[in-house]
Amino acid sequence: MPQSPHDRAAEYHNLAAHAHSAAAASHNQGSLTAHELSRQAHEHSTRAFEASRKAAEEHGEPEAADK
């Protein structure tokens, strides 16, 4: 079953939040993977933003898509 744009955006937001939390924990431990986790968090956040904008456009909310 295909996901709605809203579901996709929510999934990316959750993935970004998890990656941010993991990166913070790794930074506190001095892990070398913290940079990669931070990069992933940024990538997920960008995808979440794009998916949210697409969902807004599809539902005729141009003012939300412009933000």
Backbone as a chain_set.jsonl record, in Angstrom:
{"seq": "MPQSPHDRAAEYHNLAAHAHSAAAASHNQGSLTAHELSRQAHEHSTRAFEASRKAAEEHGEPEAADK", "coords": {"N": [[0.842, -1.173, 0.0], [0.693, 2.14, -0.986], [2.253, 4.959, 0.559], [0.802, 7.923, 1.907], [1.545, 11.359, 1.076], [1.654, 12.802, 3.459], [2.113, 10.803, 5.379], [4.632, 9.928, 4.536], [6.163, 12.243, 4.975], [5.915, 12.446, 7.769], [7.243, 10.101, 8.504], [9.886, 10.664, 7.655], [10.408, 12.839, 9.348], [10.397, 11.533, 11.823], [12.559, 9.76, 11.438], [14.625, 11.62, 11.185], [14.576, 12.813, 13.727], [15.319, 10.62, 15.302], [17.903, 10.131, 14.29], [19.16, 12.536, 14.982], [19.088, 12.322, 17.785], [20.655, 10.02, 18.143], [23.07, 10.949, 17.108], [23.683, 12.967, 18.942], [24.064, 11.439, 21.264], [26.28, 9.956, 20.446], [28.16, 11.997, 20.073], [28.527, 12.763, 22.704], [29.877, 10.575, 23.627], [32.162, 10.676, 22.238], [32.333, 9.409, 19.812], [33.389, 8.424, 16.558], [31.481, 8.108, 14.643], [29.577, 9.998, 14.939], [29.569, 12.242, 13.276], [28.7, 11.16, 10.825], [26.14, 10.31, 11.595], [24.998, 12.784, 12.155], [25.022, 13.873, 9.593], [23.216, 12.144, 8.336], [20.916, 12.781, 9.798], [20.505, 15.399, 8.97], [20.006, 14.948, 6.244], [17.622, 13.413, 6.391], [15.974, 15.351, 7.561], [15.867, 17.246, 5.528], [14.576, 15.749, 3.529], [12.144, 15.346, 4.844], [11.168, 17.956, 4.959], [10.828, 18.494, 2.198], [8.93, 16.516, 1.548], [6.808, 17.344, 3.152], [6.262, 19.827, 2.013], [5.46, 19.009, -0.544], [3.153, 17.546, 0.103], [1.553, 19.613, 1.076], [1.247, 21.158, -1.232], [-0.154, 19.35, -2.853], [-2.554, 19.29, -1.566], [-3.622, 21.697, -1.993], [-2.611, 23.909, -0.535], [-1.022, 26.419, -0.929], [0.233, 28.519, 0.517], [1.387, 27.226, 2.682], [3.22, 25.667, 1.379], [5.062, 27.515, 0.506], [6.575, 28.255, 2.671]], "CA": [[0.0, 0.0, 0.0], [1.528, 3.339, -1.036], [2.097, 5.915, 1.655], [0.382, 9.269, 1.53], [2.63, 12.325, 1.283], [1.716, 13.159, 4.881], [2.765, 9.695, 6.078], [6.045, 9.948, 4.166], [6.771, 13.363, 5.692], [5.995, 12.075, 9.184], [8.289, 9.092, 8.643], [11.177, 11.349, 7.574], [10.584, 13.62, 10.577], [10.768, 10.569, 12.871], [13.926, 9.301, 11.165], [15.533, 12.722, 11.509], [14.636, 12.944, 15.184], [16.115, 9.507, 15.813], [19.304, 10.343, 13.913], [19.676, 13.63, 15.825], [19.306, 11.773, 19.127], [21.803, 9.112, 18.081], [24.267, 11.771, 16.926], [23.972, 13.626, 20.225], [24.623, 10.422, 22.159], [27.617, 9.622, 19.949], [29.039, 13.135, 20.369], [28.837, 12.718, 24.13], [30.792, 9.46, 23.852], [33.353, 10.89, 21.436], [32.332, 8.442, 18.72], [33.706, 8.933, 15.226], [30.316, 7.986, 13.776], [28.656, 11.094, 15.219], [29.491, 13.082, 12.074], [27.84, 10.467, 9.866], [24.771, 10.376, 12.115], [24.549, 14.162, 11.953], [24.761, 14.012, 8.162], [21.963, 11.431, 8.078], [19.824, 13.568, 10.383], [20.274, 16.531, 8.062], [19.392, 14.403, 5.03], [16.232, 13.079, 6.71], [15.254, 16.603, 7.778], [15.64, 17.823, 4.2], [13.53, 14.949, 2.886], [10.891, 15.623, 5.542], [10.72, 19.267, 4.501], [10.348, 18.359, 0.821], [7.701, 15.724, 1.563], [5.772, 18.2, 3.736], [5.913, 20.831, 1.002], [4.72, 18.319, -1.598], [1.831, 17.235, 0.641], [0.81, 20.871, 1.135], [0.905, 21.521, -2.607], [-1.167, 18.42, -3.341], [-3.82, 19.557, -0.892], [-4.025, 23.067, -2.282], [-2.205, 24.837, 0.517], [0.202, 27.049, -1.456], [0.943, 29.338, 1.519], [2.198, 26.309, 3.48], [4.295, 25.185, 0.525], [6.044, 28.578, 0.327], [7.333, 28.499, 3.907]], "C": [[0.891, 1.241, 0.0], [1.222, 4.288, 0.123], [1.587, 7.24, 1.106], [1.575, 10.207, 1.724], [2.771, 12.721, 2.743], [2.415, 12.07, 5.69], [4.262, 9.674, 5.794], [6.769, 11.054, 4.921], [6.944, 13.03, 7.169], [7.101, 11.056, 9.42], [9.676, 9.736, 8.597], [11.44, 12.191, 8.817], [11.011, 12.703, 11.724], [12.188, 10.061, 12.68], [14.945, 10.387, 11.516], [15.687, 12.881, 13.006], [15.498, 11.835, 15.79], [17.596, 9.722, 15.502], [19.923, 11.474, 14.729], [19.978, 13.129, 17.233], [20.525, 10.865, 19.167], [23.099, 9.894, 17.923], [24.662, 12.453, 18.228], [24.6, 12.643, 21.203], [26.045, 10.066, 21.737], [28.603, 10.742, 20.225], [29.46, 13.105, 21.831], [29.837, 11.611, 24.456], [32.082, 9.622, 23.055], [33.457, 9.928, 20.27], [32.649, 9.117, 17.393], [32.503, 8.861, 14.288], [29.327, 9.128, 13.996], [28.496, 11.996, 14.002], [28.567, 12.449, 11.042], [26.378, 10.495, 10.318], [24.188, 11.778, 11.956], [24.214, 14.409, 10.489], [23.444, 13.338, 7.786], [20.765, 12.21, 8.618], [19.486, 14.743, 9.477], [19.578, 16.064, 6.786], [17.919, 14.06, 5.271], [15.399, 14.35, 6.921], [14.924, 17.271, 6.446], [14.542, 17.074, 3.468], [12.169, 15.196, 3.532], [10.314, 16.958, 5.087], [10.133, 19.175, 3.1], [9.035, 17.578, 0.767], [6.543, 16.534, 2.136], [5.316, 19.243, 2.724], [5.081, 20.204, -0.113], [3.298, 18.009, -1.129], [0.965, 18.49, 0.686], [0.365, 21.298, -0.261], [-0.218, 20.641, -3.144], [-2.532, 18.687, -2.731], [-4.242, 21.014, -1.044], [-3.735, 24.06, -1.2], [-0.93, 25.544, 0.093], [0.953, 27.892, -0.435], [1.81, 28.467, 2.413], [3.388, 25.821, 2.678], [5.392, 26.225, 0.358], [6.934, 28.781, 1.529], [8.538, 27.613, 3.992]], "O": [[1.747, 1.39, 0.873], [0.088, 4.393, 0.59], [1.905, 7.625, -0.019], [2.509, 9.881, 2.457], [3.883, 12.951, 3.218], [3.213, 12.367, 6.579], [5.068, 9.432, 6.693], [7.86, 10.838, 5.449], [7.994, 13.3, 7.753], [7.817, 11.133, 10.419], [10.544, 9.398, 9.402], [12.573, 12.252, 9.292], [11.891, 13.059, 12.508], [12.941, 9.941, 13.646], [16.001, 10.097, 12.078], [16.797, 13.062, 13.504], [16.308, 12.086, 16.683], [18.447, 9.514, 16.367], [21.084, 11.385, 15.126], [21.01, 13.475, 17.808], [21.327, 10.925, 20.098], [24.113, 9.548, 18.528], [25.843, 12.509, 18.573], [25.563, 12.979, 21.892], [26.918, 9.894, 22.587], [29.755, 10.483, 20.573], [30.613, 13.388, 22.158], [30.562, 11.699, 25.447], [32.995, 8.805, 23.177], [34.556, 9.658, 19.787], [32.226, 10.245, 17.142], [32.512, 9.499, 13.235], [28.323, 9.206, 13.287], [27.392, 12.465, 13.726], [27.738, 13.138, 10.448], [25.48, 10.686, 9.498], [23.004, 11.928, 11.654], [23.231, 15.082, 10.181], [22.654, 13.885, 7.017], [19.723, 12.286, 7.966], [18.314, 15.041, 9.247], [18.657, 16.724, 6.306], [17.066, 14.383, 4.445], [14.244, 14.408, 6.501], [13.826, 17.798, 6.264], [13.671, 17.69, 2.853], [11.153, 15.25, 2.838], [9.11, 17.074, 4.856], [9.059, 19.718, 2.84], [8.128, 17.942, 0.019], [5.415, 16.423, 1.656], [4.121, 19.51, 2.594], [4.108, 20.801, -0.574], [2.343, 18.191, -1.885], [-0.223, 18.437, 0.369], [-0.765, 21.749, -0.446], [-1.129, 21.13, -3.812], [-3.556, 18.345, -3.323], [-5.109, 21.501, -0.318], [-4.53, 24.969, -0.962], [0.131, 25.311, 0.674], [2.179, 27.982, -0.498], [2.866, 28.912, 2.864], [4.458, 25.586, 3.24], [6.54, 25.868, 0.096], [7.972, 29.432, 1.41], [9.289, 27.684, 4.965]]}, "num_chains": 1, "name": "protein.A"}
